[in-house]
Amino acid sequence: MLVNGKWTEDWQPVQAKDAKGGFVRQTSSFRNFVTPDGAPGPTGEGGFKAEAGRYHLYVALICPWACRTLMARKLKGLEDVISVSIVDPNLSDKGWRFGDYPGTIPDTVNHAEFMYELYVKADPTYTGRATVPVLWDKKTGTIVNNESADILRIFNTGFGDLANDAIDLYPEDLRAEIDTLNDWIYPNLNNGVYRTGFATTQVAYDEAFGQVFRTLDALEERLAGGGPFLLGERFTEADIRLFVTLIRFDAAYHGAFKCNLRRLADYKALSAYLYRVYGLPGVAETVNIDHIKHGYYSIKSLNPNGIVPLGPDLPGIYPVSVKEVTA
């Protein structure tokens, strides 16, 4: 991580633990908003006005938090408004790196080699981890926001007429229900799989593991009795936040994170929901199972030999033929 703007040691997945040895995620530190007129958003200061071509999004295709924002950018029709860079899926000893792995896009704005260089450019005394996503302002040369939940809201309403208004990811009449879902799903499932995979004690692992599968069981029951989305007919940010975890479950969390009680494929309603969301226009373009597998299995503390599993077979998303891989 960075300490006072200096890289201090090789990248480690666990930087903080609770009293039980559980994984504690870093709090995002850049929380400004882009708004149609440049006025302050819910957090931070003003001065970031919506303008086509002014902002750049840095993401990793392995990262669910980053892919939340990539999905919102696609669904809101902001591809020509906000440019994008995609880091190498394989985590280096200095964190996220801009490489030449298939599917990456170099940093054409700041020409950085590592993600941490952008944090130092935005704040020469920055202390913390250099995470993705990052929404960058080309005009002032700084980070606007590095919190995926905020960037989802920014892309939904912050760009005004520049965005597609046919879909509202956070409609006013559903906000209370969306917030309730987010507050339930995030700690128990979105972050729960990380708390399982990065647990440093058996007690912490057991607790997180149980929360993950109790949540999946409850979601299975919810979707079996309703749908097509979490809140009925309307697709919202709650669906984005759930989908990015589900799409990674069998490919990464089941194996690398030891979330192995059941596969997502064993849940009929959740699997149908996964394919339903994946089939929405543009969503498949934000999913790269190859990046996901190579990224998670490049974490040396979890997989020291760096062997990437050939499966799973995800028909229609990532089909695997036994004949092909054993030929």
N, C-alpha and C positions, 0 to 999 in steps of 0.2 A: 504494500500500500504506500501511499504518499504521506510523508510527514514534513510539514512546512515546505511543501513544493518539491521534495526530494524523494526519489524512489528508494525504499529502505531495504527490501528483501524480496526473495522470490515469492510469486503469487501463492497464496494459501486460501482455500475455500472458506475456512472458519477463522474469522478475526475476533469474534466475541462469543462468549458462552454465558448461559444463565447458571443459577445455583445447582441445577440438576445435570449440567453438561450439555444442555440443549443449544442448538444453533440460534444466534440472534442476528437478524438482518440489519445492516446499516440504514440509517435514516437518510433520505435524500436531502441534499443541501441547497440546491438551486431550485427555487419555487416561484419564479415569475411567470406571468401569463401573457400570451399574445391575445389581443382583443381587437375588434373591428376598428375602434377609434384610438387605440393605444392607451386607454384608461387602465388603471390597476385591476387585476383580477381578484379572485378570492384570497390569494396569498401574494406576497411580494410587492414589487413596485411597478409603476406604469412605465410607458415609454416604448413598449414593444407593440407596434401597430401592425396589423395584418397587411402584408404586401406580397404580391406574387414574386417569387424568385429571391426573397430576402432570407428565408430560413432553410436550414439543412438538418436532416435527421440522421443520426448515427445509430445503427442497430446491429445486433447479432442475430442470425437466424436460428441459433440454438436457444436463444433466451426468450422465455415466455413473456417477460415484462416488455422487452423490446418489440416483440411481435404483436402485442396488444396495439401498440401505436402504429405499426405497419399496416395492420388490418384496418384501423380507423382511417388512416391516410387513404387507403384504397377505397373503402366504402363511401367516404365523403368526397371522392373525386378530386383529391388534392395532389395527385402525382405530378402534374405540371406546375403546381404552385410551390411545392416543397421538394427539394432535391434530397438524395439519400446516398449514404455510404454503408457498406456491409462489411464487417470485420471477418477475419479468418475464424472458422469454428473451433480450431484447436487452440486451447488456452496456453499461452507461452509463460515463461517464468516472469515476464513483465506484464502479465494480464492480456487484455484484448489487443490484437495486433492487426494491422492492415496488410494482408498478404495477397497471394495469387491463387489461393484455393478456388476451384470452380464454384461460381455463384457469388463470389465476393465482388465488391465495388470499392475501388480505392478512395482515399480521402482527397477529393479534387478541390476542396476548399482551403484546408490548412496544410495539406501535404504531410500529415503526421505519419509516423511509423507505428506508434503505440497510442492507445486511447488516453493514457495518462497525460500525454503531452498537451491534449486539449484542456484538461483540467488545470494544468499549470499555466496555460496561456490565459484562461479565464480568471484564475486566482493564483498568483505566484507563490502564495503561502498556504495553498490548500493542503489539508490533512484529511485523509480518508481513502476510500477505494474509488477507482476510476470505472464506474459502472456504465452500462447502457440500459435504456436509451438515453440519448442526449439530443435536445433540440437546440440548435446553434443559430445565433443571429450573425449573418455575414456582414451586416451593416456596422455593428458596433464591435464585432469580433469577440463575442462572449457567449457563455452558456445561458440560455433562457431558463431551461427547466430540465431536470434529470429524473423526474418522478413520473413513471408511466401512467399512474392514475390521473395526474394533472394533464399530461399530454393528450390522453384520451378526451378529456373535456375540452381542451384547447382546440383539437381538431374538429370536435363536434360543433362548437359554436364560435370559436375565436376568430375564424377566418370569414365569417359573415357570408356575403354574396359570392365569395371565391369558392365556396364549398357547395357540394350537392345537398340541397335542402329536402330532398325526397325521403331521406332517412334521418331520424332523430334518435341518437343513441342514448339520450338522457332526457326523455320527455317529462315535462313538468308534472303531469298527473301520475307518473310512475316512479318519481324520484325516491319517495320514502321506501317503496318496495325494493327498488334497485339497491339503495343504500343498505337495507336490511340483509339482502342476499349477499352483497359484497362483504359485509361485516362478518357473515357466517362462513362463506366459502374461502375467503382469503386466509385466515389463520389456520383453518382446519385442512384445506386441500391445496390451494395455490402455494402457500408457504409451508403447508404441512408436509408435502413431499420433500422439501428441502430440510425441514426439521428432522425428518426420518433419515434421509441420506447422509446428512452431516452431523448426526447425533454423535457425541463422544462418550456416552455412557449407555448401558443397556436400559436404564430407567427412562432416559430421555427418548431413546428409540422406541421403546414399547408404547409410551404415551402418544408420540406423534403418529406411529403406525396405526394405533387404534382410532385416532381422530380421522385419519385419511380414509379408512375403510368405512367407518360409520357415516361419514359425509357422502361417500360414493353410494352407499346403500340407500341413504335418504334421497339423494338426487335421482337414483334409479326409480324409486317409488314415486317421486314427484313427476318425473317425465312420463312414466308409464300411465299415469292417470290424467295427463293433460298434454300440454305442448301446443304447437310444435317447438316453442322456445320456452325459456324459463318463466316468462311472464305472459304466456299465451301466444297470440298471433304476432305480437310485435317483437322484433329483434332489437336488443338493447346492449349497452356496454357490459351488463352482467353476463350476457352470452359470450361476448368476446373474452372476458376475463376467465370464464370457465373453459371455453374451447381451447385456449392456448395451453392449458394444463392437460386436458384430456388427450390432445393430439400427441403429446410427448409421453404419455403414460406407458404404453406397451413398448415403445422404442427405447426409452431411457429410464424412467422412474422404476419400472418393475424390476429391472436388473441392476442398474448402476446404483440406485437409491434403496434397494432392498425392500421395495413396496410390493411384495410378492405373494400376498394372500390370494389375490385374484388378479387376472388381467382385465383391462377395460373390455376386451372382446367377450368376456364372460358376462357382461352386463348388456342385456338385450336393448333396453330403452336408451341407455347412455350411448351405446354404439350407434344406434339409429340416429340419435341426436348429433353425434359427432359427424356422421356422413352428411346429414342435412345441412349443418353449418358449413362444412367443407365444400358443399356444392353451391353455396351462394356465389354469385358473380364476383370474381376477383379474389376470393379467399384462398383458393388453392395456390395462387401466385405468391402468397406470403408464407407458405409452408415448404420446408426443405428437410425431409427426414434424414437425408445424408448428413447435412450440417448438424442436425440434432444429435444423431448417434456419435459422430466424430467429436463433437464438442463435449458431451457429457463423459464419454469414455476416454477423453484426453486428460481428465482430472486425475493427476498422478496419485493423490492420496486415496482415491477410490479404486483406481485401476492401474497399478504401477507398471504393468507390462504393456499398456497401451493397446491391447487387443480389442478391436471393434467387432461386436457380434454381427453376423450376416443377416439375421432376422431382425424384427418379426415380419411375417407376411401380413401386409395390410392391403388387402385387395382394393383396387381403385385409387389407392394413395401411394403405396410402396410395395408392390407385389414382389415376392421372392420365390423363385423356382428352385427346388432342391436339385433338379437336373442341371440347371445352369451353374449353381455354386459348387457342385461336386464333380463337374465335368473335367 
